[in-house]
Amino acid sequence: MKGAEVISKLSTILDGEELVVSSNGNVSRQAYHLLQGDQFYIRGSMGLPVPIGLGLALAQPRRTVLVITGDGNFLMGLSAMTTVAYIKPDNLKIIILDNELYSTTGGQETVSSAIDFSIMIIGMGIDSVKSFDMRDDENLITEMLKDTIHKPGLKILHLKVEDDTIKVDDIPQHPTVIKDNFVKRL
Ligand SMILES: Cc1ncc(C[n+]2csc(CCOP(=O)(O)OP(=O)(O)O)c2C)c(N)n1
């Protein structure tokens, strides 16, 4: 299963009220085309989906905040995870689409094949992390996504996904338009 297919499944599970933050590059492009709606599709800088999601979750405690991030982005913003672990916002959900690549920029390897994300995150004190290899078995994806989104509490879902180094259509909106439309929903 590829990251885009996970996002496509997510589109059938989200009710439109959630605040979604997606990482720049292919993940945001896919989210823009598959989720639709005025979500925070980050363009440009890496490393920001978890820090922005954390801030949103704290500022909007009654809303479910969903971060969808590539592994490269997750690793670049890793220090914010220690604050997530410290605060444990109940309404924050993080889905890591781990293809072990910077697929957007041509498929260079990230370091993620050498890192056990679950152990790292458990080591931070978060026990609600689940890790699955979707390259071999995609049967439980719907249940895992529903569990992540609908069950209360901080949830981290780490999914190994297939290589998807493909050109995805860019987002036609300027970043300021994306931001302005998103802010209207807060
Ligand atoms: C700070 C910064 N460094 C590098 C880039 C170039 N860049 C854009 S997307 C991307 C890859 C992101 O990797 P990942 O989060 O794993 O997502 P994937 O591309 O695999 O979907 C890179 C290196 C950037 N936009 N910002």
The ligand as an ORCA input file, in Angstrom:
! r2SCAN-3c Opt
* xyz 1 1
  C      13.970     22.542      5.052
  C      13.772     21.858      3.742
  N      14.710     20.974      3.308
  C      14.536     20.348      2.113
  C      13.424     20.600      1.344
  C      13.252     19.896     -0.016
  N      12.203     18.853      0.115
  C      10.898     19.102     -0.165
  S       9.910     17.776      0.112
  C      11.233     16.843      0.568
  C      11.060     15.393      0.956
  C      10.095     15.190      2.113
  O      10.224     13.845      2.550
  P       9.100     13.091      3.327
  O       8.560     13.930      4.413
  O       9.619     11.750      3.712
  O       7.909     12.922      2.273
  P       7.893     12.219      0.843
  O       8.586     13.153     -0.088
  O       8.569     10.891      0.938
  O       6.417     12.096      0.543
  C      12.441     17.574      0.524
  C      13.782     17.039      0.851
  C      12.480     21.531      1.850
  N      11.354     21.824      1.169
  N      12.663     22.141      3.043
*
